[in-house]
Amino acid sequence: MKLIQLEKPIFLIFIVIIFFSCKESEQKPGICLSFDDNYLEQWVGILPLLDKYDAKATFFLTGVGKLSEQEKAWLKEIQEAGHEIGAHGELHVPANSYIQSNGYRSYWQEEIQANVDALRAIDIRPKVFAYPYGEKNRIMDIALRITFQVSRSVVPLGEGYEEKALKKRPGFHYYSISIDESELPQVEKLKPLMERAKAEKKVLFIHAHTIGEQGAYTLSAQRLETVLAMGKDMGLDFRSIQNL
Ligand SMILES: [Zn+2]
């Protein structure tokens, strides 16, 4: 009888701990915005715009070993502004066809390790990786867990694919929708996805490449501001992927 009486408060403490730990791990809805490749001059130009919306983004870098001193300085400026620097493959090759021709070992050494080493040489330790061309490889995705917290590929908007770009934690692989003008002619199409992210407490993954007025892999600063304002109006914060 005495034992049962002693157990009761312990049981209640347990319930309280579980309640608060559940509350803490509840996903805060948000947006993970990333930029791919190495358009450093253009990216450094949007830092004030990101800052205006208190937005943090992830910049996935390729060809780091070939960056000029000026580009490396811009990269540091981006990092010092609180944004995340991720790995995007040193060679920027499509994973599956490269692996088919050259093997997994070569892909790991030339694409992944060389990229990580080049970033480490300038004191950047990437925790996230984005596949070039969004071409995911299942086996490599297992190996990537040794070095990274997250891998990212891409998914087209439409036909229900966008379901994949809305995700709850925890996870290793995430899919992202391009917001480049050529890929997403109507930026308003992001609105229902943002609404769902908010309602379902999920994180929406979107990405772009360079900043400009025309051309493939381009989005204008004006369109970027539209996206940032849309997210902010909905109360969604833009966060780096490692802070997912
Ligand atoms: Zn790329």
Residues whose N, C-alpha, C, O or C-beta is under 5 A from the ligand:
A	BS01	ZN	D36 D37 P132 Y133
